[in-house]
Amino acid sequence: MAVFSGCGGETPVGMEEELVRYTLENILIPREQGTDFIVEWRRRSPGPGDVDPKQLAQGFWKFEGGTLTEINAEEYYQLAMVWEDEDPNRWVYSQHSITVVELDESELEAQVEIDSLYNPLSGSGIRYWLRKEEGEWRKVSENTEWVS
């Protein structure tokens, strides 16, 4: 089970944050099978004229030793530059971003994409279709959008 230290508190959780938490706990963490990684929650960019990718960030986490901890942008970008044996092609932490691509609050359906990089030449983007049933989000289907 993931521990969301630093998340929540007294602030009510919106539906988009609920989706991100579901995606972290029920898709990304089990998929990565206990490996250490960093993750960025990004807002959807409306097009190429939008802001710098660093300005799309909504939140950052580090999953290490079985615990998910909220971190700040500075720590995220520092961890993204940690290499194994000083080799820039071997990262200590895989890097993931979660984007809520579409959210229909009236139908309780959503599309969420996880983009994953394992080193500079290895990654994938997977889109998940989710539906909220009986108060809980559930994965309906998934599709690989890109692979490198």
Contacts in CASP RR format, 6 or more apart in sequence:
PFRMAT RR
TARGET T0000
AUTHOR 0000-0000-0000
METHOD contacts of the structure
MODEL  1
MAVFSGCGGETPVGMEEELVRYTLENILIPREQGTDFIVEWRRRSPGPGD
VDPKQLAQGFWKFEGGTLTEINAEEYYQLAMVWEDEDPNRWVYSQHSITV
VELDESELEAQVEIDSLYNPLSGSGIRYWLRKEEGEWRKVSENTEWVS
1 25 0 8 1.000
2 24 0 8 1.000
2 25 0 8 1.000
2 29 0 8 1.000
2 63 0 8 1.000
2 66 0 8 1.000
2 67 0 8 1.000
2 68 0 8 1.000
3 67 0 8 1.000
3 68 0 8 1.000
3 69 0 8 1.000
4 21 0 8 1.000
4 68 0 8 1.000
4 70 0 8 1.000
5 67 0 8 1.000
5 68 0 8 1.000
5 69 0 8 1.000
5 70 0 8 1.000
6 69 0 8 1.000
6 70 0 8 1.000
7 21 0 8 1.000
7 70 0 8 1.000
13 21 0 8 1.000
15 103 0 8 1.000
15 105 0 8 1.000
16 100 0 8 1.000
16 103 0 8 1.000
18 137 0 8 1.000
19 100 0 8 1.000
19 103 0 8 1.000
19 110 0 8 1.000
19 112 0 8 1.000
19 130 0 8 1.000
19 137 0 8 1.000
20 41 0 8 1.000
20 58 0 8 1.000
20 98 0 8 1.000
20 100 0 8 1.000
20 112 0 8 1.000
22 130 0 8 1.000
22 137 0 8 1.000
23 98 0 8 1.000
23 112 0 8 1.000
23 114 0 8 1.000
23 128 0 8 1.000
23 130 0 8 1.000
24 39 0 8 1.000
24 61 0 8 1.000
24 68 0 8 1.000
24 98 0 8 1.000
25 68 0 8 1.000
26 137 0 8 1.000
26 139 0 8 1.000
27 114 0 8 1.000
27 128 0 8 1.000
27 139 0 8 1.000
28 37 0 8 1.000
28 39 0 8 1.000
28 63 0 8 1.000
28 96 0 8 1.000
28 98 0 8 1.000
28 114 0 8 1.000
29 63 0 8 1.000
29 68 0 8 1.000
32 63 0 8 1.000
32 94 0 8 1.000
34 63 0 8 1.000
34 65 0 8 1.000
34 66 0 8 1.000
35 94 0 8 1.000
36 62 0 8 1.000
36 63 0 8 1.000
36 64 0 8 1.000
36 65 0 8 1.000
36 92 0 8 1.000
36 93 0 8 1.000
36 94 0 8 1.000
37 62 0 8 1.000
37 63 0 8 1.000
37 93 0 8 1.000
37 94 0 8 1.000
37 95 0 8 1.000
37 96 0 8 1.000
38 60 0 8 1.000
38 61 0 8 1.000
38 62 0 8 1.000
38 63 0 8 1.000
38 71 0 8 1.000
38 76 0 8 1.000
38 79 0 8 1.000
38 80 0 8 1.000
38 93 0 8 1.000
38 94 0 8 1.000
38 95 0 8 1.000
38 96 0 8 1.000
39 60 0 8 1.000
39 61 0 8 1.000
39 62 0 8 1.000
39 63 0 8 1.000
39 95 0 8 1.000
39 96 0 8 1.000
39 97 0 8 1.000
39 98 0 8 1.000
40 57 0 8 1.000
40 59 0 8 1.000
40 60 0 8 1.000
40 76 0 8 1.000
40 95 0 8 1.000
40 96 0 8 1.000
40 97 0 8 1.000
40 98 0 8 1.000
41 57 0 8 1.000
41 58 0 8 1.000
41 59 0 8 1.000
41 60 0 8 1.000
41 61 0 8 1.000
41 97 0 8 1.000
41 98 0 8 1.000
41 99 0 8 1.000
42 53 0 8 1.000
42 56 0 8 1.000
42 57 0 8 1.000
42 58 0 8 1.000
42 97 0 8 1.000
42 98 0 8 1.000
42 99 0 8 1.000
43 56 0 8 1.000
43 57 0 8 1.000
43 58 0 8 1.000
43 99 0 8 1.000
43 100 0 8 1.000
44 99 0 8 1.000
44 100 0 8 1.000
44 101 0 8 1.000
45 51 0 8 1.000
45 53 0 8 1.000
45 56 0 8 1.000
50 56 0 8 1.000
54 73 0 8 1.000
57 73 0 8 1.000
59 70 0 8 1.000
59 73 0 8 1.000
60 70 0 8 1.000
60 71 0 8 1.000
60 72 0 8 1.000
60 73 0 8 1.000
60 75 0 8 1.000
60 76 0 8 1.000
61 68 0 8 1.000
61 69 0 8 1.000
61 70 0 8 1.000
61 71 0 8 1.000
62 68 0 8 1.000
62 69 0 8 1.000
62 71 0 8 1.000
62 75 0 8 1.000
62 76 0 8 1.000
62 79 0 8 1.000
62 93 0 8 1.000
63 69 0 8 1.000
64 93 0 8 1.000
71 79 0 8 1.000
79 92 0 8 1.000
79 93 0 8 1.000
80 91 0 8 1.000
80 93 0 8 1.000
80 95 0 8 1.000
82 91 0 8 1.000
82 92 0 8 1.000
82 93 0 8 1.000
83 89 0 8 1.000
83 90 0 8 1.000
83 91 0 8 1.000
83 92 0 8 1.000
84 90 0 8 1.000
84 91 0 8 1.000
84 92 0 8 1.000
88 120 0 8 1.000
89 119 0 8 1.000
89 120 0 8 1.000
89 121 0 8 1.000
90 119 0 8 1.000
91 117 0 8 1.000
91 118 0 8 1.000
91 119 0 8 1.000
94 116 0 8 1.000
94 117 0 8 1.000
94 118 0 8 1.000
95 116 0 8 1.000
95 117 0 8 1.000
96 114 0 8 1.000
96 115 0 8 1.000
96 116 0 8 1.000
96 117 0 8 1.000
97 114 0 8 1.000
97 115 0 8 1.000
98 112 0 8 1.000
98 113 0 8 1.000
98 114 0 8 1.000
99 112 0 8 1.000
99 113 0 8 1.000
99 115 0 8 1.000
100 110 0 8 1.000
100 111 0 8 1.000
100 112 0 8 1.000
101 110 0 8 1.000
101 111 0 8 1.000
101 112 0 8 1.000
101 113 0 8 1.000
101 127 0 8 1.000
102 110 0 8 1.000
102 111 0 8 1.000
103 109 0 8 1.000
103 110 0 8 1.000
103 111 0 8 1.000
104 110 0 8 1.000
108 131 0 8 1.000
108 132 0 8 1.000
108 133 0 8 1.000
109 129 0 8 1.000
109 130 0 8 1.000
109 131 0 8 1.000
109 132 0 8 1.000
110 129 0 8 1.000
110 130 0 8 1.000
110 131 0 8 1.000
110 137 0 8 1.000
111 127 0 8 1.000
111 128 0 8 1.000
111 129 0 8 1.000
111 130 0 8 1.000
112 127 0 8 1.000
112 128 0 8 1.000
112 130 0 8 1.000
113 125 0 8 1.000
113 126 0 8 1.000
113 127 0 8 1.000
113 128 0 8 1.000
113 145 0 8 1.000
114 125 0 8 1.000
114 126 0 8 1.000
114 128 0 8 1.000
115 123 0 8 1.000
115 124 0 8 1.000
115 125 0 8 1.000
116 123 0 8 1.000
116 124 0 8 1.000
116 125 0 8 1.000
116 126 0 8 1.000
117 123 0 8 1.000
121 148 0 8 1.000
122 148 0 8 1.000
123 147 0 8 1.000
123 148 0 8 1.000
124 144 0 8 1.000
124 145 0 8 1.000
124 146 0 8 1.000
124 147 0 8 1.000
124 148 0 8 1.000
125 144 0 8 1.000
125 145 0 8 1.000
125 146 0 8 1.000
125 147 0 8 1.000
126 142 0 8 1.000
126 143 0 8 1.000
126 144 0 8 1.000
126 145 0 8 1.000
127 142 0 8 1.000
127 143 0 8 1.000
127 145 0 8 1.000
128 139 0 8 1.000
128 141 0 8 1.000
128 142 0 8 1.000
129 139 0 8 1.000
129 140 0 8 1.000
129 141 0 8 1.000
129 142 0 8 1.000
130 137 0 8 1.000
130 138 0 8 1.000
130 139 0 8 1.000
130 140 0 8 1.000
131 137 0 8 1.000
131 138 0 8 1.000
131 140 0 8 1.000
132 138 0 8 1.000
END
